Amino acid sequence: MTTPTKAQIHTTSFDSTDRLNLQPFCKRLEDYLIVEHDYVDGGLVVGLNAGFGAGKTTFIRMWEADLQTRRDRREFVPMPVVLNAWESDYCGDPLLAILAGLIQAVDTWNGEAKPADKKALKEAAKDVAWFALGLANGVVAKHTGLDSIKAADLATEKRKAREPEKPDFIELYQQRTNALTDLKQRLATVFSGEAPKVFVFVDELDRCRPDYAVSYLEAIKHVFDVRGMVFVLAIDYEHLAISTRALFGQDLVFDEYFRKFCHRLINLPEPVDAGFANLADDYVNKYLHGQGQRICSIDTDPQQRRQFVELATGLRMGPRQLQEAFRIVGQVSAVLNPDHRGKLLWCIAAAIILFAFLRVSRREIYIKLMNGHMPHEEVGRLLISIVGKKDADWWFKIYLTGLPNNTEAPFKPRIILEQAGFLDARPAADKDTELGRELGQFNEGWGRYSSGRLPNIFRRIETVDSIAEQ
């Protein structure tokens, strides 16, 4: 658990980061948690479901920053605690990971808990920690000689009092039970009240080892089921189900199993087109317009920006996917000489963006295209499904004019466009005249050698080579 600095709070607030317009949802969800807490026994646990890369972590950080900002203004809102379950996976004990995060956060409270209660909570946590570490290490070390933790770190009066000459495991079990009971009482003393006092956001639980993820859920259920505490589990529900079945068997009814730990599963809203367009446009500014150690050679005028944003919106990539795609575009189109900025031909720029986006969001299709294993009409249908027929015509002609010539089979653009659904039933002569002029413009957009440009773009995307340096 990390406490954000004021600078970090500013940069992760809804005002500065919320490109997908999630603040209204956050407000509804927060109000729901505060009210719903009155209708459960003990603590409230809610799952926040979305796929990998859909923005759960960013949403949690914005929410955390918003709560912390309001607390700084002396508003009575729950204390935010963010725990990354995956980062503590290697430690082996989720109970200690949760306790450490809570203790660190409670230390920052001013007047919200009595000093004596905070001290008692720390002591109770130490007692439980001894059984997690001392019992597993100290007792074994005494009787086997294998000590992975320095004896001085565990040589406390409590440990000496508890540790018998010969291990009495029944007695140790009873002492551990008593320690956990005392911990729950101390948690209740600190966190109980009319309204929730803490929102514990658990991120990356679905990335953990199956046994650790299950232990994490069990710790929340058995130890932290305390009134005044609200847990929000940011998860990919389907992936967590697969992971849990790997531990318990494929016959596990995960819906019912998860219901034992979680009161309700809520989906993070999918971004509306306007929100997604805002995010895509933001990445255009950051990765294509922003100047740093590299300069993007793509001239993103308003018309091209609109086409790029519509392509990203049509592909419905998650925020992480979209960011990766723009990173690829920025790198492949990079130059070091400022005089080259905006010099990349528009067909080359469009093709880089099209195939970088497909590489990230539709990798199997990208591989087929790269290897020439996708029929032209199938490419046409794909583009229509992404951006609609009108814009798909433009993207398809970029694809078509960048293909290498096939000397064994004559290249007939008109027939290809008809098969792909981009030409109507006008007489062939009329089509050829108009089409010739139009394709000529696209050929100019590729430069002197339009034929065979696509394989070069694929190669540069795959080999981290900058096309603008050629």
C-alpha positions in Angstrom: 0.0 0.0 0.0 1.4 3.4 -0.9 0.1 6.8 0.3 0.0 9.2 -2.6 1.8 12.5 -2.5 -0.1 15.7 -3.2 1.5 15.9 -6.6 0.4 12.3 -7.4 -3.1 13.1 -6.1 -3.3 16.0 -8.6 -2.1 14.0 -11.5 -4.4 11.1 -10.8 -7.5 13.1 -10.0 -10.7 12.9 -12.0 -10.3 16.4 -13.3 -6.9 15.7 -14.9 -7.1 12.0 -15.7 -10.7 11.0 -16.3 -10.8 10.8 -20.1 -13.5 8.1 -20.0 -15.9 10.2 -17.9 -16.0 7.7 -15.0 -16.6 10.3 -12.2 -20.4 10.1 -12.4 -20.2 6.3 -12.0 -17.8 6.7 -9.1 -20.2 9.0 -7.4 -23.0 6.5 -7.8 -20.9 3.6 -6.6 -19.6 5.5 -3.6 -23.1 6.4 -2.5 -24.2 2.8 -3.0 -21.4 1.5 -0.8 -22.2 3.9 2.0 -25.9 3.0 2.0 -25.5 -0.7 1.3 -23.1 -1.0 4.2 -26.1 -0.7 6.5 -27.7 -3.8 5.0 -25.0 -6.3 5.6 -23.7 -7.9 8.7 -20.1 -7.0 9.3 -18.1 -5.5 6.4 -19.2 -5.0 2.9 -17.3 -6.6 0.0 -18.0 -5.6 -3.7 -16.4 -6.9 -6.8 -15.5 -4.3 -9.6 -15.4 -6.3 -12.7 -13.6 -5.4 -16.0 -11.2 -7.1 -18.4 -7.4 -6.8 -18.2 -6.4 -3.4 -19.4 -9.9 -1.9 -19.1 -8.8 0.8 -16.7 -9.6 -0.6 -13.3 -6.3 0.5 -11.8 -6.6 4.0 -13.1 -10.2 4.2 -11.9 -9.1 3.1 -8.4 -6.3 5.6 -8.3 -8.6 8.5 -9.4 -11.1 7.4 -6.7 -8.4 7.2 -4.1 -7.1 10.7 -5.0 -10.6 12.1 -4.9 -11.3 10.7 -1.4 -7.9 11.9 -0.2 -8.5 15.4 -1.5 -11.8 15.6 0.2 -10.3 14.3 3.4 -7.7 17.0 3.2 -10.6 19.5 3.1 -11.8 17.9 6.3 -14.8 16.2 4.7 -16.0 13.1 6.4 -15.4 10.4 3.8 -13.9 7.0 4.2 -10.1 6.6 4.3 -8.8 5.1 1.0 -6.4 2.2 1.2 -5.1 0.7 -2.0 -3.6 -2.8 -1.9 -1.9 -4.5 -4.8 -2.5 -8.2 -4.2 -0.1 -9.3 -6.9 2.8 -7.3 -5.5 2.4 -9.1 -2.2 1.9 -12.6 -3.8 5.5 -13.6 -3.3 5.2 -12.8 0.5 2.9 -15.8 0.9 0.5 -14.4 3.6 -2.3 -12.1 2.5 -3.3 -11.5 6.1 -0.1 -9.7 6.8 -0.2 -7.8 3.5 -3.7 -6.4 4.3 -2.7 -5.6 7.9 0.4 -3.8 6.9 -1.6 -1.6 4.5 -4.2 -0.8 7.1 -1.7 0.0 9.9 0.2 2.3 7.6 -3.0 4.1 6.7 -4.3 4.4 10.2 -1.0 6.0 11.3 -2.0 9.0 9.1 -5.3 9.5 11.0 -5.5 12.7 13.1 -8.3 12.5 15.6 -10.3 9.8 13.9 -9.1 7.1 16.3 -7.8 7.2 19.8 -4.0 6.8 20.1 -4.6 4.0 22.6 -6.9 2.2 20.1 -4.4 2.6 17.3 -1.6 1.2 19.5 -3.8 -1.7 20.6 -4.5 -2.5 17.0 -0.8 -2.5 16.2 -0.1 -4.8 19.1 -2.9 -7.2 18.0 -1.5 -7.2 14.5 2.0 -8.0 15.8 0.6 -10.9 17.8 -1.1 -12.4 14.7 2.0 -11.7 12.6 4.1 -13.8 15.1 1.9 -16.8 14.3 2.2 -16.2 10.6 6.0 -15.8 10.7 7.2 -17.0 14.1 5.2 -20.2 14.2 6.1 -21.1 10.7 9.8 -20.2 11.2 10.8 -19.7 14.8 9.4 -23.0 16.3 10.6 -25.0 13.3 14.0 -23.3 13.5 14.4 -24.3 17.2 13.9 -27.9 16.5 15.5 -28.2 13.1 18.2 -25.6 13.1 16.8 -24.0 9.9 16.2 -20.4 10.6 15.4 -18.1 7.7 14.6 -15.1 9.9 17.2 -13.7 12.4 16.5 -14.9 15.9 16.8 -11.3 17.2 13.8 -10.2 15.1 11.6 -12.7 16.8 13.1 -12.8 20.3 10.3 -10.9 22.0 8.9 -11.5 25.4 5.6 -12.6 23.9 7.3 -15.2 21.7 9.3 -16.6 24.6 6.2 -16.9 26.7 4.3 -18.7 24.0 7.0 -21.0 22.8 7.2 -24.3 24.8 10.2 -26.4 25.1 8.5 -28.9 22.9 5.9 -27.6 20.5 2.4 -28.1 21.8 0.5 -27.5 18.6 -2.9 -27.7 20.2 -1.9 -24.9 22.6 -0.4 -22.9 19.7 -3.5 -23.3 17.7 -5.6 -22.0 20.6 -3.3 -19.1 21.0 -3.5 -18.2 17.3 -7.3 -18.3 17.5 -7.2 -16.0 20.5 -4.9 -13.6 18.7 -7.2 -13.5 15.7 -10.2 -12.9 17.9 -8.4 -10.1 19.6 -7.4 -8.6 16.2 -11.0 -8.5 15.0 -12.1 -6.8 18.3 -9.4 -4.2 17.8 -10.4 -3.7 14.1 -14.0 -3.2 15.2 -12.9 -0.6 17.9 -11.0 1.4 15.3 -13.3 1.2 12.3 -16.8 0.7 13.7 -19.3 3.6 13.3 -22.5 4.8 11.7 -20.8 5.1 8.3 -17.9 3.2 6.7 -14.6 4.5 7.8 -12.3 2.8 5.3 -12.5 1.8 1.6 -10.0 -0.9 1.0 -9.3 -1.2 -2.8 -7.7 -4.5 -3.7 -6.2 -4.5 -7.2 -4.7 -7.2 -9.3 -6.2 -10.1 -7.3 -6.9 -12.0 -10.6 -3.2 -11.9 -11.5 -2.2 -13.8 -8.3 -1.4 -17.5 -8.0 -4.7 -19.4 -7.5 -3.9 -20.5 -3.9 -2.9 -17.0 -2.9 -6.0 -15.4 -4.5 -8.2 -17.8 -2.6 -6.3 -17.2 0.7 -6.7 -13.4 0.1 -10.5 -13.8 -0.2 -10.6 -16.1 2.9 -8.6 -13.5 4.9 -11.1 -10.8 4.0 -14.0 -13.0 4.9 -12.8 -14.5 8.2 -10.6 -11.7 9.6 -11.8 -8.4 8.1 -15.5 -9.0 8.1 -15.8 -5.9 10.4 -18.5 -3.3 10.4 -17.1 0.0 9.1 -14.8 -1.7 6.5 -15.7 -1.8 2.8 -13.6 -3.8 0.4 -13.7 -3.2 -3.4 -12.1 -6.0 -5.3 -10.9 -4.9 -8.8 -11.0 -8.1 -10.8 -11.4 -9.7 -14.2 -14.2 -12.1 -13.0 -13.9 -14.6 -15.8 -10.1 -14.9 -15.3 -10.5 -15.3 -11.6 -13.0 -18.0 -12.2 -10.6 -19.9 -14.4 -7.8 -19.4 -11.9 -9.9 -20.7 -9.0 -11.1 -23.7 -11.0 -7.5 -24.6 -11.6 -7.2 -25.0 -7.9 -10.4 -26.7 -7.0 -11.3 -28.5 -10.2 -13.4 -27.6 -13.3 -16.6 -28.7 -11.7 -16.5 -25.8 -9.2 -19.6 -23.6 -9.5 -17.6 -20.3 -9.3 -20.7 -18.0 -9.1 -21.8 -19.6 -5.9 -18.3 -20.0 -4.5 -17.5 -16.3 -5.1 -20.8 -15.3 -3.6 -19.5 -16.5 -0.2 -16.9 -13.8 -0.2 -18.5 -11.0 -2.2 -21.9 -9.3 -1.7 -22.3 -8.0 -5.2 -20.4 -7.9 -8.5 -20.6 -4.6 -10.4 -19.2 -4.0 -13.9 -16.9 -1.0 -14.6 -18.9 0.8 -17.4 -17.6 0.4 -20.9 -16.6 3.8 -22.3 -19.1 5.5 -24.5 -17.9 6.6 -27.9 -17.3 10.2 -26.8 -15.2 9.1 -23.8 -13.2 6.7 -25.8 -12.7 9.3 -28.5 -11.4 11.7 -25.8 -8.9 9.0 -24.7 -7.7 8.3 -28.2 -7.4 12.0 -28.9 -5.4 12.4 -25.7 -3.0 9.7 -26.9 -2.6 11.4 -30.3 -1.5 14.5 -28.4 0.9 12.6 -26.1 2.5 10.1 -28.5 2.2 11.8 -31.9 2.2 15.5 -31.1 4.3 15.5 -27.9 7.9 16.2 -28.4 10.6 14.6 -26.3 13.6 12.5 -27.2 11.8 11.5 -30.4 9.6 13.5 -32.8 6.7 11.9 -34.6 6.8 12.5 -38.4 3.0 12.0 -38.8 1.2 15.2 -39.7 -2.0 14.7 -37.7 -4.2 17.4 -39.2 -7.9 17.6 -38.0 -9.2 15.3 -40.8 -6.6 12.6 -40.1 -7.0 12.9 -36.3 -10.7 12.2 -36.8 -10.0 9.1 -38.9 -7.5 7.8 -36.4 -9.8 8.4 -33.5 -12.8 6.7 -35.3 -10.6 3.7 -36.1 -9.6 3.4 -32.4 -13.2 3.8 -31.3 -14.4 1.2 -33.8 -11.8 -1.3 -32.6 -13.0 -0.8 -29.0 -9.6 -1.4 -27.5 -9.1 -1.1 -23.8 -7.2 1.9 -22.5 -4.0 -0.2 -22.0 -4.3 -1.6 -25.5 -4.8 1.8 -27.0 -1.8 3.2 -25.2 0.4 0.3 -26.4 -0.8 0.9 -30.0 0.0 4.6 -29.9 3.4 3.8 -28.4 4.1 1.6 -31.5 2.9 4.3 -33.8 5.1 6.9 -32.1 8.2 4.7 -32.3 7.8 3.5 -35.9 7.1 7.0 -37.2 9.8 8.7 -35.1 12.6 10.9 -36.4 15.4 12.7 -34.6 15.6 15.7 -37.0 13.0 18.3 -36.2 13.0 19.4 -39.9 11.4 16.1 -40.8 8.3 16.6 -38.7 5.1 16.2 -40.7 7.0 14.9 -43.8 5.7 11.3 -43.6 3.4 10.6 -46.6 -0.2 10.2 -45.5 -0.8 6.7 -46.8 2.3 5.5 -45.0 1.2 7.2 -41.8 -2.4 5.8 -42.1 -1.0 2.3 -42.7 1.3 2.4 -39.7 -1.7 3.4 -37.5 -4.0 0.8 -39.0 -1.7 -2.1 -38.5 -0.3 -1.0 -35.2 -3.9 -0.9 -33.9 -4.7 -4.3 -35.4 -1.5 -5.8 -34.0 -2.5 -4.9 -30.4 -6.3 -5.5 -30.6 -6.7 -8.2 -33.2 -3.4 -10.0 -33.3 -4.6 -13.2 -35.1 -6.0 -11.0 -37.9 -2.8 -8.9 -38.0 -0.7 -12.1 -38.4 -2.9 -13.3 -41.3 -2.6 -9.9 -43.0 1.2 -9.8 -42.4 1.6 -13.2 -44.0 -0.8 -12.5 -46.9 -3.3 -15.2 -45.7 -6.4 -13.1 -45.6 -8.7 -12.8 -48.7 -9.4 -9.2 -49.9 -13.1 -9.5 -49.4 -12.5 -10.6 -45.8 -10.3 -7.5 -45.2 -13.1 -5.4 -46.6 -15.7 -6.9 -44.3 -13.4 -6.5 -41.3 -12.9 -2.8 -42.0 -16.6 -2.2 -42.5 -17.3 -3.9 -39.2 -14.8 -1.5 -37.5 -15.6 1.9 -39.0 -18.6 1.5 -41.3 -18.7 1.3 -45.0 -18.0 4.9 -45.9 -14.7 5.2 -43.9 -13.8 1.5 -44.6 -13.6 2.4 -48.3 -10.8 4.9 -47.5 -8.9 2.4 -45.3 -9.3 -0.4 -47.8 -7.8 1.6 -50.6 -4.8 2.4 -48.5 -4.4 -1.4 -47.9 -5.0 -2.2 -51.6 -2.5 0.3 -53.0 0.2 -0.7 -50.5 0.1 -4.4 -51.5 2.9 -5.9 -53.5 2.3 -6.8 -57.1 1.7 -10.5 -57.8 3.3 -11.3 -61.1 1.6 -14.7 -61.3 -1.9 -13.3 -60.9 -2.7 -9.9 -62.6 -3.6 -7.2 -60.1 -7.1 -6.0 -60.9 -8.2 -3.3 -58.3 -11.7 -2.9 -59.7 -12.5 -6.6 -59.3 -11.0 -6.6 -55.8 -13.1 -3.6 -54.8 -16.3 -5.1 -56.2 -15.7 -8.4 -54.3 -15.0 -6.4 -51.2 -18.3 -4.5 -51.6 -16.9 -1.1 -52.3 -18.1 -0.6 -55.9 -21.6 -0.3 -57.2 -23.1 -1.7 -60.4 -22.0 1.1 -62.7 -20.6 0.1 -66.2 -17.0 -1.1 -66.0 -15.7 1.7 -68.2 -17.1 4.4 -65.9 -15.7 2.6 -62.9 -12.2 2.2 -64.4 -12.0 5.9 -65.3 -13.1 7.2 -61.9 -11.3 4.5 -60.0 -8.0 5.1 -61.9 -8.0 8.8 -60.8 -8.9 7.9 -57.2 -6.3 5.2 -56.8 -3.8 7.5 -58.4 -4.2 9.8 -55.5 -3.6 6.9 -53.1 -0.5 5.9 -55.0 0.8 9.4 -54.6 0.1 9.1 -50.9 2.5 6.2 -50.8 5.3 8.0 -52.7 7.4 7.0 -55.6 7.2 3.2 -55.0 3.7 2.5 -53.7 3.7 -1.2 -54.5 5.0 -3.4 -51.8 5.0 -0.8 -49.0 2.9 -2.9 -46.6 5.5 -5.7 -46.1 8.0 -3.0 -45.3 5.7 -1.5 -42.6 5.0 -4.9 -41.1 8.7 -5.6 -40.9 9.4 -2.2 -39.2 6.6 -2.7 -36.7 8.0 -6.1 -35.8 11.7 -5.1 -35.6 11.4 -1.9 -33.7 12.7 0.1 -36.7 11.7 3.6 -37.5 10.3 4.0 -41.0 11.0 7.7 -41.0 14.8 7.1 -40.9 14.8 5.3 -44.3 
